[in-house]
Amino acid sequence: MKKLYLIISCTLFFIVELAAQITGLFTYEGGYFVKDGNNWAEYRPQSKDGVWASYMKYDEDENYYYINNSKCSLCVPKKKHNKFYISKNGEWEVIYYTKEIYSYFKANGRQIYCYEGGYFVRDGNDWAEYRPQSKDGVWASYMKYDED
């Protein structure tokens, strides 16, 4: 029986680790990117409800993910100290300055409130707090009971 629990625990650990590697939240002033495997979505909540643009990953290196769609190619940083770039006439130009990068993002809501080390996702009155460096998945859940 102990062996079965060990196998199940190891399997769950590897599934969570895999999810952490294939998802992510990459924020800049005014918007953010959500990584889900090779699929990427950009959100600019003040400009448009829902997805602003969709992209596919075509390459990556130690510091960046390279994504594109039919209109443009972008470099998305893997580390907070790097910037976001867009390719214009074959040259890379800074398009956004990175605010925060989170190595895990699996949430249903799209109203996101970030802080250093974690973020909240709001879906109606339901709130979920994520702290990717402390725990994969939801760190805590909350229910809105009032607002002013």
C-alpha positions in Angstrom: 0.0 0.0 0.0 2.9 2.4 0.8 4.3 1.7 -2.6 1.0 2.6 -4.3 0.9 5.9 -2.4 4.5 6.7 -3.3 3.8 6.0 -7.0 0.6 8.2 -6.9 2.5 11.0 -5.1 5.4 10.9 -7.6 3.0 10.9 -10.5 1.0 13.9 -9.2 4.3 15.7 -8.5 5.4 15.3 -12.1 2.0 16.3 -13.5 2.2 19.5 -11.4 5.8 20.2 -12.5 4.8 19.7 -16.2 1.9 22.1 -15.8 4.2 24.7 -14.2 6.5 24.4 -17.2 3.8 24.8 -19.8 1.9 27.7 -18.3 2.8 31.2 -17.3 1.7 34.8 -16.7 3.9 37.6 -18.1 2.8 41.1 -17.1 3.6 44.6 -18.4 2.0 48.0 -17.6 -1.5 47.8 -19.1 -1.6 44.1 -20.1 -0.3 40.6 -19.9 0.4 37.4 -21.8 -0.8 34.0 -20.8 1.2 31.0 -21.9 -0.5 27.7 -22.3 2.0 25.3 -24.0 2.8 26.7 -27.4 -0.4 28.9 -27.4 -0.2 32.4 -26.1 -2.9 35.0 -25.6 -2.3 38.7 -24.9 -4.8 40.7 -22.8 -5.1 44.5 -22.6 -8.1 44.9 -20.2 -8.4 48.7 -20.5 -8.6 48.5 -24.3 -10.7 45.4 -24.9 -12.6 42.7 -23.0 -11.2 39.3 -23.7 -8.2 38.3 -25.8 -6.4 41.2 -27.5 -4.2 39.0 -29.8 -3.3 35.3 -30.1 0.2 33.9 -30.9 2.1 30.7 -31.3 5.5 30.0 -29.9 8.0 29.3 -32.7 11.3 29.2 -30.8 12.8 29.9 -27.4 16.3 30.3 -25.8 17.6 30.8 -22.3 16.2 34.3 -21.9 13.1 34.6 -24.3 10.1 32.9 -25.8 9.7 33.9 -29.5 6.0 34.1 -30.5 4.2 35.3 -33.6 0.9 35.6 -35.4 0.1 36.8 -38.9 0.8 40.4 -38.0 4.0 40.4 -35.9 6.7 38.6 -34.0 7.5 39.2 -30.3 10.1 38.2 -27.7 8.6 37.5 -24.3 11.1 37.5 -21.5 11.6 34.5 -19.2 13.1 36.8 -16.5 11.8 39.9 -14.9 14.9 42.0 -15.7 14.4 41.6 -19.4 12.0 43.5 -21.6 9.4 42.6 -24.3 10.4 43.1 -27.9 8.7 43.4 -31.2 10.3 42.8 -34.6 10.1 45.8 -37.0 11.9 45.7 -40.3 14.1 42.8 -39.1 15.2 44.7 -35.9 14.1 44.0 -32.4 12.6 47.1 -30.6 11.4 47.3 -27.0 7.6 47.3 -26.9 6.9 46.7 -23.1 8.7 46.9 -19.8 8.3 43.8 -17.7 6.4 44.1 -14.4 6.2 40.5 -13.1 6.6 37.0 -14.5 4.9 34.0 -12.9 5.9 30.5 -13.8 2.4 29.1 -13.3 -1.0 30.2 -14.5 -4.1 28.0 -14.7 -7.1 30.2 -13.9 -10.6 30.6 -15.2 -11.1 34.3 -14.5 -9.3 37.0 -16.4 -9.4 39.9 -14.0 -5.9 39.7 -12.6 -4.3 41.7 -9.8 -0.6 41.2 -9.5 1.9 41.8 -6.7 5.5 40.8 -6.3 5.6 37.1 -5.8 1.9 36.4 -6.6 -1.4 37.4 -8.0 -5.1 37.3 -7.5 -7.6 36.1 -10.1 -11.2 37.4 -9.9 -14.1 35.6 -11.4 -17.3 37.4 -10.3 -17.3 37.2 -6.5 -14.8 34.3 -6.4 -11.2 35.2 -5.9 -8.2 32.9 -6.0 -4.7 33.8 -4.9 -1.6 32.2 -6.5 1.9 32.3 -5.2 3.8 30.3 -7.8 7.1 30.3 -5.9 5.4 28.8 -2.8 2.9 26.4 -4.3 1.6 25.3 -7.7 -2.1 25.8 -8.0 -4.4 27.9 -5.8 -2.7 29.2 -2.7 -5.9 30.5 -1.1 -9.5 31.1 -2.2 -11.8 34.0 -1.2 -15.3 35.1 -1.6 -16.2 38.8 -2.0 -18.7 39.9 0.6 -18.7 43.7 0.2 -17.1 46.5 -1.7 -16.8 50.3 -1.3 
